Amino acid sequence: MAAIETDYLVIGTGGSAMAFVDTLLTEDPEARIVMVDRHHRPGGQWNDAYSFVRLHQPAAWYGVASYELSDWHRETSGFNTGMWSLASGPEVLSHFEHVMKHRFLSSGRVQWLPKCEWLGAEDGVHRVRSLMAGEARTVKVRRKLVNATHARIEVPSTHPPKYTVAPGVTCIPLNGLPAVTRAYANYTVVGAGKTGMDACIWLVENGVPHERIRWVVPRDPWMMDRANLQPGPDGWRRNFAYSMAQFDAMCDATDLADLFHRLEESGALMRIDPEVKPSTYRCAVVSRGELAQLRRIGEAGGIVRLGRVRSIEPSRMVLDRGERASDPDTLYIDCSASAIQPLPDVPIFEPGTINLLMVRFCQPLMSASVIAWVEAHVTDTAEQSTLCRAVRGPERPADFIYMWVETLANAARWRQNPELMGWLSKCRLNAQAVILRGVEVTPEVKDKLGAIAARAAQATARSPELLAMAAASAS
Ligand SMILES: Cc1cc2nc3c(=O)[nH]c(=O)nc-3n(C[C@H](O)[C@H](O)[C@H](O)COP(=O)(O)OP(=O)(O)OC[C@H]3O[C@@H](n4cnc5c(N)ncnc54)[C@H](O)[C@@H]3O)c2cc1C
């Protein structure tokens, strides 16, 4: 097969890759791009997610910069009533498919190789192999390789449980839940990440009484309140108060426990049970209506906090720190795949390679778009690296500090580049700009923005103390 030549070879067509290419096409009219992915359709992990998955954060600032994802309707029923509607998995996939077809491919500047695997490179020549035909071909890259695979998302449909399941026990990945056609005496959800929360809420939405749900929560999470993330005229005040509360907490906290106490008191973060100290923070977003349902499962005695499941037998479940008797007529719903993985410790800009990592707190797609802008407009590699230092992914509560310190440091460097700031002020993926959509920028708005910026600067100045607090919590 003929060798391909291109400016950029992008591995992956997940959300990060799509956001990167979309911005690069706009900002660099000369760039030619080849994209490869093992999946047959753009969207990455959204192809493997369960059918009832929904975007947790607002669609208003998710997807690619050039094309709207949100339908700007409100939820009119359910536990998110009144909030901007949550984009469904199919809507997210359709967004990326539309962009691939009607923007990337129709531009004539993007070549897409679906069901293709990147095998590696030797002497600057890359090899990709079709998973269907089995043939490998070479790709000569004139400018850079873009690695958009670092998220390494694990979802239950692609990652089977690590615990053992005895014969006679029914245990399904949560993808199988909508296909269940008979009632079980008990439903046990294994895992307390966002997928586990989604499974519990789906069961309640579909009529299962809270008393018949058991939820294995190995580690309690800190969660964000969706009401704090609502753009527009009736959302911005609360969002500004939320930003201020986080910077206040960072400025005033005496240690990590005090920081989280302040974040909880101000409504910035929430937990399942006020009596149980969370040990994870993974940027999960829920509404208070959804949280109330999770709490009702706990009030009915359904939450099991005995560590991870080791094995499931027909009449008992064995966990790290004990066991629980089970009704033999239990449906186990596996949500134990860990979804987000630790990000590699590599720079974003390396000679000949761009690694798509985050440059803002829990914003992978906006980050990819910023990196593309910097690639298109900043020629000096050192300057590119200065503008784009990697922000780690969330895992432990202390990561709240690390992620904010790294985000604020990047933001301070961005402010030195007026062109980048001008672009950001209009970027659809920039939550800070989109939050004011439809809002008249009155003196009150300007005052509040000024106050937030001043408090953020104070929090930034306190970075060494905050980092010491985070390090102390790990020791
Ligand atoms: C249930 C769930 C809900 C989520 N909700 C949100 C949300 O509301 N907001 C948010 O910001 N994030 C959310 N996320 C995080 C989400 O993962 C990111 O938003 C985003 O989808 C990550 O995209 P990505 O492109 O970085 O990675 P991926 O989607 O994992 O894409 C990577 C792609 O690379 C391909 N690939 C890997 N190796 C190779 C190779 N060698 N050759 C070819 N192709 C390869 C893979 O096939 C894959 O398609 C959610 C995650 C989950 C699991």
The ligand as an SDF file (V2000), in Angstrom:
LIG
                    3D

 53 58  0  0  0  0  0  0  0  0999 V2000
  -18.5720    7.5670   31.8830 C   0  0  0  0  0  0  0  0  0  0  0  0
  -17.6900    8.7330   31.5880 C   0  0  0  0  0  0  0  0  0  0  0  0
  -18.2200   10.0280   31.5860 C   0  0  0  0  0  0  0  0  0  0  0  0
  -17.3850   11.1260   31.3430 C   0  0  0  0  0  0  0  0  0  0  0  0
  -17.9070   12.3830   31.3810 N   0  0  0  0  0  0  0  0  0  0  0  0
  -17.0890   13.4370   31.1760 C   0  0  0  0  0  0  0  0  0  0  0  0
  -17.5770   14.7700   31.2310 C   0  0  0  0  0  0  0  0  0  0  0  0
  -18.7290   15.0030   31.5020 O   0  0  0  0  0  0  0  0  0  0  0  0
  -16.7210   15.7820   30.9940 N   0  0  0  0  0  0  0  0  0  0  0  0
  -15.4010   15.5540   30.7190 C   0  0  0  0  0  0  0  0  0  0  0  0
  -14.6490   16.4990   30.5020 O   0  0  0  0  0  0  0  0  0  0  0  0
  -14.9280   14.3210   30.6740 N   0  0  0  0  0  0  0  0  0  0  0  0
  -15.7310   13.2690   30.9020 C   0  0  0  0  0  0  0  0  0  0  0  0
  -15.2120   12.0150   30.8700 N   0  0  0  0  0  0  0  0  0  0  0  0
  -13.7780   11.8650   30.6170 C   0  0  0  0  0  0  0  0  0  0  0  0
  -13.6110   11.5640   29.1360 C   0  0  0  0  0  0  0  0  0  0  0  0
  -12.8970   10.4220   29.0660 O   0  0  0  0  0  0  0  0  0  0  0  0
  -12.9900   12.7200   28.3840 C   0  0  0  0  0  0  0  0  0  0  0  0
  -13.9080   13.7930   28.3490 O   0  0  0  0  0  0  0  0  0  0  0  0
  -12.6760   12.3760   26.9320 C   0  0  0  0  0  0  0  0  0  0  0  0
  -13.6900   11.5870   26.3560 O   0  0  0  0  0  0  0  0  0  0  0  0
  -11.3470   11.7070   26.8220 C   0  0  0  0  0  0  0  0  0  0  0  0
  -11.0370   11.6970   25.4690 O   0  0  0  0  0  0  0  0  0  0  0  0
   -9.6210   11.2840   24.9590 P   0  0  0  0  0  0  0  0  0  0  0  0
   -9.6130   11.5690   23.5130 O   0  0  0  0  0  0  0  0  0  0  0  0
   -8.5590   11.9370   25.7730 O   0  0  0  0  0  0  0  0  0  0  0  0
   -9.4950    9.7250   25.2690 O   0  0  0  0  0  0  0  0  0  0  0  0
  -10.2920    8.4870   24.6540 P   0  0  0  0  0  0  0  0  0  0  0  0
  -11.7260    8.7860   24.5240 O   0  0  0  0  0  0  0  0  0  0  0  0
   -9.8870    7.3170   25.4910 O   0  0  0  0  0  0  0  0  0  0  0  0
   -9.6980    8.3220   23.1710 O   0  0  0  0  0  0  0  0  0  0  0  0
   -8.4340    7.7410   22.9230 C   0  0  0  0  0  0  0  0  0  0  0  0
   -8.5540    7.0180   21.5890 C   0  0  0  0  0  0  0  0  0  0  0  0
   -7.2400    6.5510   21.2290 O   0  0  0  0  0  0  0  0  0  0  0  0
   -7.3960    5.3250   20.5660 C   0  0  0  0  0  0  0  0  0  0  0  0
   -6.1090    4.6090   20.6210 N   0  0  0  0  0  0  0  0  0  0  0  0
   -5.3690    4.2990   21.7150 C   0  0  0  0  0  0  0  0  0  0  0  0
   -4.2380    3.6790   21.3470 N   0  0  0  0  0  0  0  0  0  0  0  0
   -4.2550    3.5890   19.9870 C   0  0  0  0  0  0  0  0  0  0  0  0
   -3.3650    3.0570   19.0120 C   0  0  0  0  0  0  0  0  0  0  0  0
   -2.1770    2.4950   19.3400 N   0  0  0  0  0  0  0  0  0  0  0  0
   -3.7150    3.1300   17.7110 N   0  0  0  0  0  0  0  0  0  0  0  0
   -4.8930    3.6930   17.3460 C   0  0  0  0  0  0  0  0  0  0  0  0
   -5.7530    4.2320   18.2270 N   0  0  0  0  0  0  0  0  0  0  0  0
   -5.4450    4.1710   19.5270 C   0  0  0  0  0  0  0  0  0  0  0  0
   -8.5070    4.6210   21.3200 C   0  0  0  0  0  0  0  0  0  0  0  0
   -9.1160    3.6300   20.5060 O   0  0  0  0  0  0  0  0  0  0  0  0
   -9.4470    5.7850   21.6350 C   0  0  0  0  0  0  0  0  0  0  0  0
  -10.4750    5.9050   20.6920 O   0  0  0  0  0  0  0  0  0  0  0  0
  -16.0150   10.9130   31.1010 C   0  0  0  0  0  0  0  0  0  0  0  0
  -15.4890    9.5990   31.1020 C   0  0  0  0  0  0  0  0  0  0  0  0
  -16.3120    8.5220   31.3430 C   0  0  0  0  0  0  0  0  0  0  0  0
  -15.7160    7.1360   31.3560 C   0  0  0  0  0  0  0  0  0  0  0  0
  1  2  1  0
  2  3  1  0
  2 52  2  0
  3  4  2  0
  4  5  1  0
  4 50  1  0
  5  6  2  0
  6  7  1  0
  6 13  1  0
  7  8  2  0
  7  9  1  0
  9 10  1  0
 10 11  2  0
 10 12  1  0
 12 13  2  0
 13 14  1  0
 14 15  1  0
 14 50  1  0
 15 16  1  0
 16 17  1  0
 16 18  1  0
 18 19  1  0
 18 20  1  0
 20 21  1  0
 20 22  1  0
 22 23  1  0
 23 24  1  0
 24 25  2  0
 24 26  1  0
 24 27  1  0
 27 28  1  0
 28 29  2  0
 28 30  1  0
 28 31  1  0
 31 32  1  0
 32 33  1  0
 33 34  1  0
 33 48  1  0
 34 35  1  0
 35 36  1  0
 35 46  1  0
 36 37  1  0
 36 45  1  0
 37 38  2  0
 38 39  1  0
 39 40  1  0
 39 45  2  0
 40 41  1  0
 40 42  2  0
 42 43  1  0
 43 44  2  0
 44 45  1  0
 46 47  1  0
 46 48  1  0
 48 49  1  0
 50 51  2  0
 51 52  1  0
 52 53  1  0
M  END
$$$$
